Amino acid sequence: HVQLVESGGGSVQAGGSLTLSCAVSGNTGSTYFLGWFRQAPGKEREGVAYLAINGGTDYTYAVAGRFTISKDNAKNTLYLEMNSLKPEDTAMYYCAAGVVVFTYWGQGTQVTVS
């Protein structure tokens, strides 16, 4: 099993920046692909950014060019750097990990942009 704990959420004004962290622990000897997801009130959860096993990244169109996903292997921590934040980025953000599908999920961290 893998445990994921997000942190770094908060309230920020439009145009500001936040960096989310996701501490990964447990069976980290296996290789997982990682991702960030978000869910706004009344909306479905959506994928935001993905980090492939080979290090490749992908982003949903709405955040491309503003968000950056990265991982510090020494710290077993996944990051989501968010710049030029917009009110529509307001949501609960979750990190997730998996081998074939996203199996493991964190509890989420709230991001509010006003």
C-alpha positions as a printed Julia matrix, in Angstrom:
114×3 Matrix{Float64}:
   0.0    0.0     0.0
   0.92   3.62   -0.51
  -0.07   6.55    1.66
  -0.43  10.04    0.24
  -0.72  13.21    2.29
  -1.28  16.55    0.59
  -0.42  19.95    2.02
   0.1   23.49    0.85
  -3.43  24.52    0.01
  -4.85  27.85    1.06
  -6.47  31.05   -0.07
  -4.84  33.29   -2.62
  -5.83  36.2    -4.8
  -6.2   35.79   -8.53
  -2.83  35.96  -10.22
  -1.06  34.53   -7.21
   0.83  31.29   -6.76
   0.71  28.22   -4.55
   2.74  25.05   -4.42
   1.04  21.86   -3.28
   3.02  18.99   -1.81
   2.13  15.32   -1.58
   4.2   13.16    0.75
   4.38   9.58   -0.53
   5.05   6.78    1.94
   4.53   3.05    2.27
   5.44   0.64   -0.5
   7.48   3.2    -2.37
   9.78   0.46   -3.69
   7.31  -0.11   -6.5
   7.13   2.23   -9.43
   4.01   4.29   -9.71
   2.69   6.92  -12.0
   1.47   9.98  -10.16
  -1.07  12.68  -10.7
  -2.94  15.66   -9.33
  -6.7   15.89   -9.56
  -9.2   18.49   -8.44
 -12.89  18.67   -7.69
 -14.87  21.86   -7.41
 -18.26  21.97   -5.64
 -20.95  20.58   -7.9
 -18.47  19.41  -10.51
 -16.89  16.11  -11.37
 -13.33  15.35  -10.41
 -10.89  16.16  -13.19
  -7.3   15.28  -13.84
  -4.98  18.27  -13.68
  -1.43  17.02  -14.14
   0.26  13.68  -14.59
   3.8   12.38  -14.06
   4.65   9.22  -15.95
   7.07   6.57  -14.75
   9.57   7.7   -17.38
   9.34  11.29  -16.13
   7.05  12.56  -18.84
   4.39  15.06  -17.86
   0.97  15.98  -19.16
  -1.52  18.66  -18.21
  -5.13  19.38  -18.77
  -5.62  22.27  -21.2
  -7.01  24.58  -18.51
  -3.74  24.61  -16.55
  -1.1   24.02  -19.23
   1.56  26.69  -19.04
   0.53  27.73  -15.52
   0.97  24.54  -13.45
   4.05  22.33  -13.14
   4.14  18.82  -11.71
   7.41  17.5   -10.33
   8.78  14.95   -7.87
  11.67  14.99   -5.46
  12.7   11.34   -5.28
  15.0   11.89   -2.31
  12.07  13.28   -0.31
   9.42  11.0    -1.85
   7.35  14.11   -2.41
   5.22  15.11   -5.37
   4.66  18.8    -6.07
   2.23  20.91   -8.03
   3.45  24.43   -8.62
   0.52  26.65   -9.53
   1.04  30.11  -11.0
  -1.28  32.76  -12.4
  -4.12  31.27  -10.41
  -7.68  32.01  -11.47
 -10.95  31.83   -9.52
 -11.89  28.81  -11.62
  -8.92  26.95  -10.12
 -10.78  26.89   -6.8
 -11.24  23.25   -5.8
 -10.15  20.46   -3.53
  -6.9   19.11   -4.91
  -5.91  15.47   -4.56
  -2.74  13.59   -5.39
  -2.99  10.02   -6.6
  -0.71   7.11   -7.45
  -1.1    3.87   -9.31
   0.51   1.14  -11.34
  -2.2    0.56  -13.95
  -4.94   2.8   -12.66
  -4.91   5.45   -9.93
  -5.39   3.23   -6.9
  -4.15   5.36   -4.03
  -5.52   8.78   -3.13
  -4.74  11.44   -0.59
  -7.31  13.22    1.55
  -7.11  16.45   -0.41
  -6.1   20.03    0.22
  -8.34  23.01   -0.47
  -7.3   25.78   -2.85
  -9.42  28.93   -2.95
  -8.72  31.7    -5.44
 -10.6   34.98   -5.09
